[in-house]
Amino acid sequence: MTDKLLTEAHGTLTETEVIPYLRERGLVDGASVVDGDIRVLDVSRRNRNFRVLRSAGPSFLLKQGVARDSFSAVAREARAYELFGPLPHSVGAGSSPAFRHAPTAYAYDDERDVLVLELVTGVENLRVRHRRARRPPRDAARAVGRALAALHQLVPATVDLATAQRLLGAGEPGVLSVQRPGLSMLRDFSSACVDLVRMVQAAPDVPELLAGLRQDWRTDTLIHHDVRWDNFLLPLPRARNGARGRREVMLVDWETAALGDPCWDVGAVFGEYLGDWLSSVPGVAGEPPERFLHLARCPLESVQPAVRSFWSAYVGQAGLAAGQASEHLLRSVRYSGLKLVQSGLEQVQRSARWTVCTVSFLQVGVNILTRPEEAGAVLLGLGGVA
């Protein structure tokens, strides 16, 4: 059902309708309303999002889809949660979800395209954690590695491939086609994006390398598909010993989850670490960025220990043998270059001009694509990549 039809048939939720909506579904009771122990905040962005805050019971996040071309990202996210456990999920019910690093999903209303999730409290996202720390923390890196490996083991170890295929299907990142962008990509491109795409197309061997990555793309594993620091939630230090708050890292925003290549998720983590470094290098128009690498607020040598901790934890949790780990790493390093190209495009999505930082992302990304063995050793600090 398209967004227009949804709006005509049922209307989009408003702040005043959220509490009655939850009461109808038995997720809050009248006592909470009478006692004033409930507060609704409109935090809408791409979708209609509402935070429902409570002190005497679970808090909720409501997401109502805004369909585009008859596609609902919220409906896809709800199908991802179906793989983690049955819906609806009763408030306070004890359960052992198939994947414990995602919030609890309480209900999905397919008529109004509304997903009701646990609002995880006592947490901060990994981007905020990195800004507070002098260097990317290794304990957080290990937690991310274990969580991502657990996700990649879910299919087919716990959920059969046919079920995952039926619910989510397969998908590859659009940036794999950046050398030949289709109309769906071009309509969202700014003039700066077009300039960057032309740079990628002009880079020696890169179109052929991207074609090879597309040919080798795997579709046998459930992947998050949108790995970035904002989507990892870590417990606040004060919540770790308290009665409230999760002790484990949480991975949120499953709107693009699909069957795909696990190395894309891993490569995205590598790309985020490298992005921290590149974003901290001061840029001067007309000057080559490499002249200012020594002035980076987040030096490469401060990032590499966290990268090694992440990779070691991932390999250990996934149980990869030496040969598998080497092959997995090489593919992931290549995807990290592609992730930097994607991040560069995202930076100028709505801009008429690219920046020095954007060009740095593009140049390093292309260099990684063409020399992944050297990038794994020199940039990521992971030694020789076989």
C-alpha positions as CSV (number, residue, x, y, z in Angstrom):
1,M,0.0,0.0,0.0
2,T,1.5,3.4,-1.0
3,D,1.9,6.2,1.4
4,K,-0.9,8.1,-0.2
5,L,-3.4,5.2,0.3
6,L,-2.2,4.7,3.8
7,T,-2.8,8.4,4.6
8,E,-6.3,8.3,3.1
9,A,-7.3,5.1,4.7
10,H,-6.0,5.5,8.2
11,G,-4.1,8.8,8.5
12,T,-0.6,9.3,9.8
13,L,-0.1,9.2,13.6
14,T,0.1,12.5,15.5
15,E,1.6,13.0,19.0
16,T,-1.9,13.1,20.6
17,E,-2.9,9.8,18.9
18,V,0.2,7.8,20.1
19,I,-1.0,7.0,23.7
20,P,-4.5,5.9,22.6
21,Y,-2.9,3.8,19.9
22,L,-0.7,2.0,22.4
23,R,-3.6,1.5,24.8
24,E,-5.7,-0.1,22.1
25,R,-2.9,-2.7,21.7
26,G,-2.4,-3.3,25.4
27,L,1.1,-1.9,25.5
28,V,0.3,0.8,28.1
29,D,-2.5,0.9,30.7
30,G,-4.7,3.7,32.0
31,A,-2.8,4.0,35.2
32,S,0.3,5.2,33.3
33,V,-1.8,7.9,31.8
34,V,-3.5,8.9,35.0
35,D,-0.2,9.0,36.9
36,G,1.4,11.1,34.2
37,D,4.1,8.5,33.8
38,I,4.2,8.8,30.0
39,R,5.5,11.4,27.6
40,V,5.5,11.5,23.8
41,L,8.2,13.2,21.7
42,D,8.0,13.6,17.9
43,V,11.4,12.8,16.5
44,S,10.5,12.3,12.9
45,R,13.1,12.2,10.2
46,R,12.7,9.9,7.1
47,N,9.7,8.3,8.8
48,R,7.2,9.3,11.4
49,N,9.0,8.5,14.6
50,F,7.8,9.0,18.2
51,R,9.6,8.3,21.5
52,V,7.3,7.2,24.3
53,L,9.1,7.8,27.6
54,R,8.1,6.1,30.9
55,S,9.8,5.6,34.3
56,A,7.6,2.8,35.7
57,G,7.6,0.6,32.6
58,P,9.2,0.0,29.2
59,S,9.7,3.0,26.9
60,F,8.8,2.6,23.2
61,L,9.9,3.9,19.8
62,L,7.0,4.0,17.2
63,K,8.0,4.2,13.5
64,Q,5.4,4.8,10.9
65,G,6.5,4.4,7.3
66,V,6.5,7.0,4.6
67,A,6.4,4.9,1.5
68,R,8.4,5.8,-1.6
69,D,7.6,4.1,-4.9
70,S,5.3,1.7,-3.0
71,F,8.3,0.6,-0.9
72,S,8.1,0.9,2.9
73,A,11.4,0.7,4.8
74,V,9.5,0.2,8.1
75,A,7.8,-2.9,6.7
76,R,11.2,-4.2,5.8
77,E,12.5,-3.5,9.3
78,A,9.5,-5.3,10.7
79,R,10.3,-8.4,8.6
80,A,13.9,-8.3,9.9
81,Y,12.6,-8.4,13.4
82,E,10.4,-11.4,12.5
83,L,13.7,-13.3,12.0
84,F,14.8,-12.4,15.6
85,G,11.6,-13.6,17.3
86,P,7.8,-13.9,16.9
87,L,5.6,-10.8,16.7
88,P,3.7,-9.5,18.6
89,H,5.9,-9.7,21.6
90,S,4.3,-9.2,25.0
91,V,5.6,-6.5,27.3
92,G,7.6,-8.1,30.1
93,A,7.5,-11.6,28.5
94,G,10.7,-13.6,29.0
95,S,12.3,-14.8,25.8
96,S,15.5,-15.7,24.2
97,P,15.6,-13.9,20.8
98,A,17.6,-15.4,18.0
99,F,19.7,-12.2,17.9
100,R,20.1,-10.5,21.2
101,H,21.9,-7.4,19.9
102,A,18.7,-5.8,18.6
103,P,15.9,-4.0,20.5
104,T,12.7,-5.9,21.3
105,A,9.9,-5.6,18.7
106,Y,6.5,-5.5,20.3
107,A,4.1,-5.2,17.4
108,Y,3.8,-4.4,13.7
109,D,0.6,-2.9,12.3
110,D,0.7,-3.6,8.5
111,E,-2.4,-1.6,7.8
112,R,-1.0,1.6,9.2
113,D,2.7,0.6,8.7
114,V,3.5,1.2,12.3
115,L,6.3,-0.7,14.1
116,V,6.5,-0.6,17.9
117,L,10.0,-1.2,19.3
118,E,11.7,-1.0,22.7
119,L,13.3,2.4,23.2
120,V,16.7,1.4,24.5
121,T,17.7,3.7,27.4
122,G,21.0,4.3,29.3
123,V,23.0,4.2,26.0
124,E,24.9,6.4,23.6
125,N,25.8,5.7,20.0
126,L,29.4,4.8,19.0
127,R,29.9,8.1,17.3
128,V,29.3,10.0,20.5
129,R,31.5,7.5,22.4
130,H,34.4,8.1,20.0
131,R,34.1,11.9,20.4
132,R,34.3,11.6,24.1
133,A,37.3,9.3,24.1
134,R,40.9,10.4,23.2
135,R,41.1,7.4,20.9
136,P,38.6,4.8,19.6
137,P,38.0,2.5,22.6
138,R,39.1,-1.1,22.1
139,D,36.4,-2.6,24.3
140,A,33.7,-1.1,22.2
141,A,35.5,-2.4,19.0
142,R,35.5,-5.9,20.5
143,A,31.8,-5.7,21.3
144,V,31.0,-4.5,17.8
145,G,33.0,-7.4,16.3
146,R,31.2,-10.0,18.4
147,A,27.8,-8.6,17.7
148,L,28.4,-8.4,13.9
149,A,29.7,-12.0,13.8
150,A,26.7,-13.2,15.7
151,L,24.4,-11.5,13.2
152,H,26.3,-13.1,10.3
153,Q,25.9,-16.6,11.9
154,L,22.1,-16.2,12.2
155,V,21.4,-17.4,8.7
156,P,21.5,-20.4,8.1
157,A,22.6,-21.5,11.6
158,T,19.4,-20.4,13.4
159,V,17.1,-19.2,10.6
160,D,16.8,-21.1,7.4
161,L,17.8,-19.5,4.2
162,A,14.4,-19.9,2.6
163,T,12.6,-18.0,5.4
164,A,15.1,-15.2,5.2
165,Q,14.8,-15.0,1.4
166,R,11.0,-14.9,1.7
167,L,11.0,-12.1,4.3
168,L,13.8,-9.9,3.1
169,G,15.2,-11.1,-0.2
170,A,18.6,-10.2,-1.4
171,G,20.2,-6.8,-2.0
172,E,23.5,-5.2,-2.8
173,P,24.6,-1.6,-2.0
174,G,23.8,0.9,-4.7
175,V,27.4,2.2,-4.6
176,L,28.4,-1.0,-6.4
177,S,26.8,0.5,-9.5
178,V,28.3,4.0,-9.0
179,Q,30.3,3.7,-12.3
180,R,26.9,3.3,-14.1
181,P,24.3,4.9,-11.9
182,G,20.7,4.3,-12.8
183,L,17.8,6.7,-12.8
184,S,16.9,5.9,-9.2
185,M,20.4,7.0,-8.1
186,L,20.7,10.0,-10.4
187,R,17.5,11.6,-9.3
188,D,19.0,12.0,-5.8
189,F,22.4,13.2,-6.9
190,S,23.5,16.8,-6.5
191,S,25.9,18.4,-9.0
192,A,28.7,17.7,-6.6
193,C,27.7,14.0,-6.5
194,V,27.8,13.9,-10.3
195,D,31.4,15.4,-10.2
196,L,32.5,12.7,-7.8
197,V,31.0,9.9,-9.9
198,R,32.9,11.2,-12.9
199,M,36.1,11.1,-10.9
200,V,35.4,7.4,-10.0
201,Q,34.6,6.6,-13.7
202,A,37.9,8.2,-14.7
203,A,40.1,6.3,-12.2
204,P,42.2,3.6,-13.9
205,D,40.8,0.0,-13.4
206,V,38.1,1.1,-10.9
207,P,35.1,0.4,-13.2
208,E,36.5,-3.1,-13.8
209,L,37.1,-3.7,-10.1
210,L,33.6,-2.6,-9.2
211,A,32.2,-5.0,-11.9
212,G,34.3,-7.8,-10.3
213,L,32.9,-7.0,-6.8
214,R,29.4,-7.1,-8.2
215,Q,30.0,-10.4,-9.8
216,D,31.4,-11.9,-6.6
217,W,28.7,-10.5,-4.3
218,R,27.3,-13.1,-2.0
219,T,23.6,-13.5,-0.9
220,D,23.8,-16.2,1.7
221,T,24.0,-14.2,5.0
222,L,21.7,-11.8,6.8
223,I,23.5,-8.4,6.9
224,H,22.5,-5.2,8.4
225,H,23.4,-3.3,5.2
226,D,23.7,0.1,6.9
227,V,26.6,-0.2,9.4
228,R,27.6,3.1,10.7
229,W,28.6,4.4,14.2
230,D,25.2,6.0,14.7
231,N,23.5,2.6,14.6
232,F,25.6,1.0,17.4
233,L,24.3,1.8,20.9
234,L,26.6,1.2,23.8
235,P,25.7,1.2,27.6
236,L,26.6,4.4,29.4
237,P,29.2,3.7,32.1
238,R,26.7,4.6,34.8
239,A,24.2,2.1,33.4
240,R,26.5,-0.9,33.5
241,N,26.1,-1.6,37.2
242,G,22.6,-0.3,37.6
243,A,19.3,-2.0,37.4
244,R,18.3,-0.4,34.1
245,G,20.0,-0.3,30.8
246,R,21.3,-3.0,28.5
247,R,24.8,-4.4,29.1
248,E,25.3,-5.4,25.5
249,V,25.9,-3.4,22.3
250,M,22.7,-2.9,20.4
251,L,22.4,-2.6,16.6
252,V,19.5,-0.5,15.4
253,D,17.8,0.7,12.2
254,W,17.2,-2.4,10.2
255,E,15.4,-0.7,7.3
256,T,17.8,-2.0,4.7
257,A,18.5,-5.5,6.1
258,A,18.7,-8.2,3.5
259,L,20.6,-11.3,2.5
260,G,24.0,-10.2,1.3
261,D,27.7,-10.4,1.7
262,P,28.9,-10.3,5.3
263,C,32.2,-8.7,4.1
264,W,30.2,-5.5,3.2
265,D,29.2,-5.1,6.9
266,V,32.8,-5.7,8.0
267,G,34.2,-3.4,5.4
268,A,31.7,-0.7,6.5
269,V,33.2,-0.9,10.0
270,F,36.7,-0.6,8.6
271,G,35.4,2.4,6.5
272,E,34.0,4.1,9.6
273,Y,37.3,3.9,11.4
274,L,39.1,5.3,8.4
275,G,36.5,7.9,8.1
276,D,37.2,9.1,11.7
277,W,40.8,9.6,10.7
278,L,40.1,11.3,7.4
279,S,37.5,13.6,8.9
280,S,40.0,14.8,11.5
281,V,42.6,15.9,8.9
282,P,42.4,19.7,8.3
283,G,41.7,20.6,4.7
284,V,42.9,23.6,2.8
285,A,41.5,24.3,-0.7
286,G,44.0,24.0,-3.4
287,E,46.5,22.0,-1.2
288,P,46.9,18.2,-1.4
289,P,45.3,16.6,1.7
290,E,48.4,14.4,2.4
291,R,50.3,17.5,3.4
292,F,48.2,17.8,6.5
293,L,48.0,14.1,7.7
294,H,50.4,14.8,10.6
295,L,47.8,17.3,11.9
296,A,45.0,14.9,12.2
297,R,43.1,15.1,15.5
298,C,42.4,11.4,15.3
299,P,45.8,10.0,14.0
300,L,45.8,6.8,12.1
301,E,48.0,5.1,14.7
302,S,45.2,5.8,17.3
303,V,42.6,4.1,15.2
304,Q,44.5,0.9,14.3
305,P,44.4,-0.7,17.8
306,A,40.6,-0.6,17.7
307,V,40.6,-2.0,14.2
308,R,42.7,-4.9,15.3
309,S,40.5,-5.5,18.3
310,F,37.4,-5.5,16.2
311,W,38.8,-7.9,13.6
312,S,40.2,-10.3,16.2
313,A,36.8,-10.4,18.1
314,Y,34.9,-10.9,14.8
315,V,37.1,-13.8,13.7
316,G,36.9,-15.4,17.1
317,Q,33.1,-15.2,17.4
318,A,32.6,-16.3,13.8
319,G,35.1,-19.2,14.2
320,L,36.9,-18.4,11.0
321,A,39.9,-20.7,10.1
322,A,43.1,-19.0,9.0
323,G,42.4,-19.5,5.3
324,Q,38.8,-18.3,5.6
325,A,39.9,-15.3,7.7
326,S,42.4,-14.2,5.0
327,E,39.9,-14.4,2.2
328,H,37.2,-12.7,4.4
329,L,39.7,-9.9,5.2
330,L,40.7,-9.2,1.7
331,R,37.1,-8.9,0.5
332,S,36.3,-6.7,3.5
333,V,39.2,-4.4,2.9
334,R,38.0,-3.8,-0.7
335,Y,34.5,-3.1,0.6
336,S,36.0,-0.5,3.0
337,G,37.2,1.4,0.0
338,L,33.8,1.3,-1.5
339,K,32.3,2.4,1.9
340,L,34.6,5.5,1.8
341,V,33.4,6.3,-1.7
342,Q,29.8,5.9,-0.5
343,S,30.4,8.2,2.5
344,G,32.0,10.8,0.2
345,L,28.9,10.8,-2.0
346,E,26.6,11.1,1.1
347,Q,28.5,14.1,2.3
348,V,27.6,16.1,-0.8
349,Q,24.1,14.6,-1.4
350,R,22.5,18.0,-1.2
351,S,25.5,20.2,-2.0
352,A,26.5,22.0,-5.2
353,R,30.2,21.7,-4.4
354,W,32.4,19.0,-2.9
355,T,34.9,19.7,-0.1
356,V,38.6,18.8,0.5
357,C,37.3,16.1,3.0
358,T,35.0,14.6,0.4
359,V,37.8,14.3,-2.1
360,S,40.0,12.7,0.6
361,F,37.3,10.1,1.1
362,L,37.1,9.4,-2.6
363,Q,40.9,9.3,-3.2
364,V,41.6,6.9,-0.3
365,G,38.6,4.8,-1.2
366,V,39.8,4.4,-4.8
367,N,43.4,3.7,-3.6
368,I,42.0,0.9,-1.3
369,L,40.1,-0.6,-4.2
370,T,43.1,-0.8,-6.4
371,R,45.6,-1.8,-3.6
372,P,43.7,-3.7,-0.9
373,E,46.7,-5.8,0.3
374,E,48.7,-2.6,1.0
375,A,45.7,-0.9,2.5
376,G,45.1,-3.7,4.9
377,A,48.6,-3.6,6.2
378,V,49.4,0.1,6.1
379,L,46.1,1.9,6.7
380,L,44.2,-0.7,8.9
381,G,47.3,-2.1,10.6
382,L,46.2,-5.7,10.1
383,G,49.5,-7.0,8.7
384,G,49.8,-8.8,5.4
385,V,46.5,-9.6,3.7
386,A,46.8,-12.8,1.7
